[in-house]
Amino acid sequence: MNRIIVRTAGGVTALVAASLLLSGCAATVTPAATPAKTPATSANYPLTVLNCESTVTVTSAPERIVSIKSSATELLLALGVGDRIVGSAFLDGPLPKSLATAGADLNVISDFLPGQEAVLGLNPDFIYGGWESNFSADGVGERAALEALGVGSYVSPAACKGERMPDPLTFPTVFSEIEEAGKIFDAQPAADELVRSLESDLAGLVPSTDGATALWYSSGTTTPYVGAGIGSPAMIMEAAGLTNIFADVSDTWTSVGWESIIEANPGIIVLVDASWNTAAAKIAHLESDPATQVLDAVKNQRYIILPFASTEAGLRNVEAAASTIAQLAALNE
């Protein structure tokens, strides 16, 4: 029996006991070589964490997990608990090569945000979501309603809104999520090893010193959606040595007018490559629109391309910064 208590900001509290069956999904050794411990043998519980606007208490390690968004799914795989994932959804792109084998048997239930019926049909005891908005009546369900059914939940802290939103997001904040997830899912040794590896990789970065200004172009044509001053785009650009032209906007991402971009005239454009809005499509727009053809970055084709899944807060952000530095160096050759 797995017992999960979730106390929401509204004061709703419930305690539900649910009988659980271990998932039969296969998993292989992940980059964090230490495997997760068998949940029943752990003495780490009960564990209580403040997550966004909810207080979450887990009395034993989740055994039937649904993961929403690539950032959540990839972290679970890296922690070595892929055998406990009964369903994944809303993946933002293919898994990185380092996790491809571990995630080869993922049960992907939807390419987008699944509904409650699809999720609850998997008999989960826990849902790990990359965004707060994943937990809505139109999505996987509101957190209080899920809790009343005995289903625990956790949102990536980097995606919290309101008073709990990181301002700004930093690499230590990203690493602390890995450590907290390690405690929740009873995979602390793997989490500690992963954080040590990422900290070492981060310390080894040599950012560009040429002072290039940059636009982080996520999506949109008529009204571009860009990286602002306090989220993962800003964090990645800073680590790479780029000067974000919208660094003074106190948000993670924001919508702007092309006029402000043209006025700033960035020397570099970081393009987020997603299946629904590819880097190639954005380049085609930039190079065909007379308004954007005048940009120095466009005239000189000074583009940095990053896969979408590496640009949201998660274990691939250091990799994204390293890739940005490498691509900058290639552009400057």
C-alpha positions in Angstrom: 0.0 0.0 0.0 1.3 3.4 -0.9 -0.1 6.4 1.1 0.2 10.0 -0.2 -0.9 13.1 1.5 -1.1 16.4 -0.4 -2.0 19.7 1.4 -2.9 22.5 -1.0 -2.7 26.2 -0.4 -6.5 26.1 0.0 -6.2 23.9 3.0 -7.6 20.7 1.4 -6.2 17.6 3.0 -6.9 14.0 2.1 -5.4 10.7 3.0 -6.1 7.8 0.6 -4.7 4.3 0.6 -4.3 2.7 -2.8 -3.2 -0.8 -3.8 -0.4 -0.6 -6.4 1.1 -3.0 -8.9 4.7 -2.4 -10.0 5.1 -1.5 -13.7 6.5 -4.0 -16.0 8.4 -1.5 -18.2 12.0 -2.3 -18.8 14.8 0.2 -18.1 18.5 0.1 -18.7 21.4 1.7 -16.9 21.2 5.5 -17.2 24.1 8.0 -17.2 23.7 8.2 -13.4 25.0 4.7 -12.8 23.6 4.2 -9.3 20.2 2.4 -9.6 17.2 3.6 -7.6 16.6 1.6 -4.4 13.6 -0.7 -4.0 10.9 1.6 -2.7 9.8 -0.8 0.1 13.2 -0.8 1.7 13.7 2.9 2.1 13.6 4.7 5.4 13.5 8.2 3.8 9.7 8.6 4.4 7.5 10.3 5.2 8.9 13.2 3.2 7.3 16.7 3.0 8.3 19.3 0.5 6.8 22.7 -0.4 6.1 22.6 -4.1 4.8 25.8 -5.8 1.7 26.6 -3.7 1.2 23.1 -2.3 2.7 21.1 0.5 3.3 17.6 -0.6 3.9 14.7 1.8 5.0 11.4 0.4 4.9 8.4 2.7 6.6 5.9 0.4 8.4 6.1 -2.9 6.0 6.5 -5.9 5.8 3.2 -7.8 3.5 4.1 -10.7 4.5 7.4 -12.2 3.1 9.5 -15.0 5.5 12.1 -16.4 4.4 15.2 -18.3 6.9 17.1 -20.5 10.4 16.1 -21.5 12.1 17.7 -18.6 10.3 15.5 -16.1 10.6 12.3 -18.1 14.3 12.8 -18.8 15.1 13.4 -15.2 13.2 10.2 -14.1 15.2 8.2 -16.7 18.5 9.8 -15.6 17.7 8.9 -12.0 17.2 5.3 -12.9 13.5 5.0 -12.1 12.3 4.5 -15.7 10.9 1.1 -14.7 8.3 3.0 -12.5 7.0 5.2 -15.4 3.7 3.8 -16.5 3.0 6.6 -19.0 4.6 9.7 -20.4 3.1 12.6 -22.5 3.8 16.0 -24.0 7.4 15.1 -24.9 9.1 18.1 -26.6 11.4 16.1 -28.9 13.4 12.9 -29.1 15.3 11.7 -26.0 19.0 12.6 -26.0 21.3 9.7 -27.0 22.4 9.2 -23.4 18.8 8.3 -22.4 17.6 6.7 -25.6 18.1 3.2 -24.4 16.7 3.8 -21.0 13.6 5.3 -22.6 13.2 2.9 -25.4 10.1 1.3 -23.9 8.3 4.5 -22.7 4.6 4.2 -22.9 3.8 7.6 -24.6 0.1 8.2 -24.1 -0.2 11.5 -25.9 2.0 13.9 -27.9 0.3 16.7 -26.1 -1.3 17.2 -22.7 -3.4 14.2 -21.9 -6.8 14.3 -20.3 -7.7 12.9 -16.8 -9.3 9.8 -18.2 -6.2 8.7 -20.1 -4.0 9.4 -17.1 -6.1 7.8 -14.4 -6.7 4.8 -16.6 -3.0 3.9 -15.9 -3.7 3.7 -12.2 -0.9 6.1 -11.2 0.1 6.9 -7.7 2.1 10.0 -8.7 2.2 12.6 -11.6 5.4 14.6 -12.2 4.7 17.6 -14.4 7.0 20.1 -16.1 4.5 23.0 -15.9 1.9 24.1 -13.4 -0.6 24.4 -16.2 -0.4 20.6 -16.7 -2.5 20.3 -13.6 -5.9 21.7 -14.7 -9.4 20.5 -15.1 -8.8 20.4 -18.9 -5.5 18.6 -18.4 -4.4 15.8 -16.1 -6.6 17.2 -13.3 -6.3 19.7 -10.5 -3.9 18.8 -7.8 -6.5 18.8 -5.0 -8.8 16.5 -7.1 -6.0 14.1 -7.8 -4.9 14.1 -4.2 -8.5 13.1 -3.2 -8.0 10.0 -5.5 -4.7 9.1 -3.8 -2.6 10.5 -6.7 0.4 12.6 -5.6 1.8 15.4 -7.8 5.0 17.4 -8.2 5.6 20.4 -10.5 9.1 21.4 -11.7 9.9 24.2 -9.2 11.4 26.2 -12.1 7.9 26.5 -13.6 6.2 27.7 -10.4 4.3 31.0 -10.8 3.5 33.8 -8.4 5.6 34.1 -5.2 7.3 30.8 -5.8 8.6 31.6 -9.3 12.4 31.7 -9.3 13.6 35.2 -10.0 15.9 34.7 -11.7 16.3 31.0 -12.4 19.8 29.8 -11.7 21.7 26.6 -12.2 21.7 25.9 -8.4 17.9 26.1 -8.6 17.8 23.5 -11.4 20.2 21.3 -9.5 18.1 21.5 -6.3 15.1 20.1 -8.3 17.2 17.1 -9.2 18.2 16.6 -5.5 14.6 17.0 -4.4 13.3 14.6 -7.1 16.0 12.1 -5.9 14.4 12.2 -2.4 10.8 12.0 -3.6 11.5 9.0 -5.9 14.1 7.3 -3.6 17.0 7.8 -5.9 19.3 10.0 -3.9 22.6 8.4 -4.8 21.8 8.8 -8.5 20.6 12.4 -8.0 23.8 13.3 -6.1 26.0 11.8 -8.8 24.0 13.6 -11.5 24.3 17.0 -9.8 28.1 16.5 -9.2 28.5 15.7 -12.9 26.5 18.7 -14.0 28.3 21.0 -11.6 31.6 19.8 -13.0 30.4 20.4 -16.6 29.2 23.8 -15.7 32.4 24.8 -14.0 34.3 23.7 -17.1 32.4 26.0 -19.5 34.4 28.8 -21.0 31.9 31.5 -22.1 32.4 33.7 -25.1 34.0 37.0 -24.4 33.1 38.8 -27.6 30.1 40.6 -26.0 27.6 39.6 -28.7 24.0 40.6 -28.2 21.4 38.0 -28.8 17.7 37.4 -29.4 16.2 34.1 -28.1 13.6 33.4 -30.7 11.2 30.7 -29.5 8.2 30.9 -31.8 5.7 33.2 -33.6 5.9 35.2 -36.8 3.5 38.1 -36.5 4.3 38.5 -32.7 7.5 36.7 -31.8 7.7 34.9 -28.5 11.2 35.4 -27.0 13.4 34.6 -24.1 13.1 37.3 -21.4 15.2 38.1 -18.4 14.7 35.6 -15.6 14.0 32.1 -17.0 16.1 29.3 -18.6 16.8 31.2 -21.9 18.4 34.0 -19.9 20.3 31.5 -17.7 21.7 29.6 -20.7 22.6 32.8 -22.6 24.4 34.2 -19.6 26.4 31.0 -19.2 27.4 31.2 -22.8 28.5 34.8 -22.6 25.7 36.3 -24.7 24.0 39.6 -23.8 20.2 39.1 -23.9 18.5 42.0 -25.6 15.5 41.5 -23.4 17.4 41.0 -20.2 15.4 43.8 -18.6 12.0 42.1 -19.0 11.1 40.4 -15.7 9.6 37.2 -17.1 10.7 33.9 -18.3 9.5 34.3 -21.9 7.5 37.2 -23.4 5.8 38.4 -26.5 7.4 41.4 -28.2 7.0 43.5 -31.4 9.5 43.1 -34.3 10.1 46.8 -34.0 11.9 46.4 -30.6 14.0 43.6 -32.1 15.0 45.6 -35.1 15.9 48.5 -32.9 18.1 46.3 -30.7 19.6 44.7 -33.9 21.1 41.5 -32.2 24.3 40.1 -33.5 23.2 36.5 -32.7 19.8 34.8 -32.9 19.2 31.7 -30.8 16.6 29.5 -32.5 14.6 27.0 -30.6 14.1 23.9 -32.8 10.8 22.1 -32.1 8.8 19.8 -34.3 5.8 22.2 -34.4 8.0 25.2 -35.0 11.3 24.3 -36.5 14.5 26.4 -36.6 14.4 26.1 -40.4 10.9 27.6 -40.5 12.0 30.5 -38.4 15.1 31.1 -40.6 12.9 31.1 -43.7 10.7 33.7 -42.1 13.6 35.9 -41.0 15.3 35.8 -44.4 12.1 36.4 -46.4 10.5 39.2 -44.4 11.8 42.6 -45.5 11.5 43.9 -42.0 13.8 41.2 -40.5 16.2 40.9 -43.4 17.9 44.1 -42.2 19.0 42.5 -38.9 22.8 41.9 -38.7 22.3 38.4 -37.4 20.1 37.6 -40.4 22.3 39.2 -43.0 25.3 37.3 -41.7 23.4 34.1 -40.9 24.6 34.1 -37.3 22.2 31.5 -35.8 22.5 29.2 -32.8 20.1 26.3 -32.9 19.1 24.4 -29.8 16.5 21.6 -29.4 13.4 22.6 -27.5 13.8 19.9 -24.9 17.2 21.3 -23.8 15.9 24.8 -23.3 13.3 24.3 -20.6 14.7 24.1 -17.1 16.2 20.7 -16.6 19.2 18.5 -16.7 20.0 19.5 -20.3 20.6 23.2 -19.6 24.3 22.8 -19.1 24.5 20.9 -22.3 22.5 23.7 -24.1 25.0 26.3 -22.8 28.0 24.2 -23.9 26.4 23.8 -27.4 25.8 27.5 -27.6 29.5 28.2 -26.8 30.6 25.7 -29.4 28.3 27.1 -32.1 29.5 30.6 -31.3 33.1 29.5 -31.7 32.3 28.0 -35.0 30.6 31.2 -36.2 33.6 33.2 -35.2 36.1 31.0 -37.1 
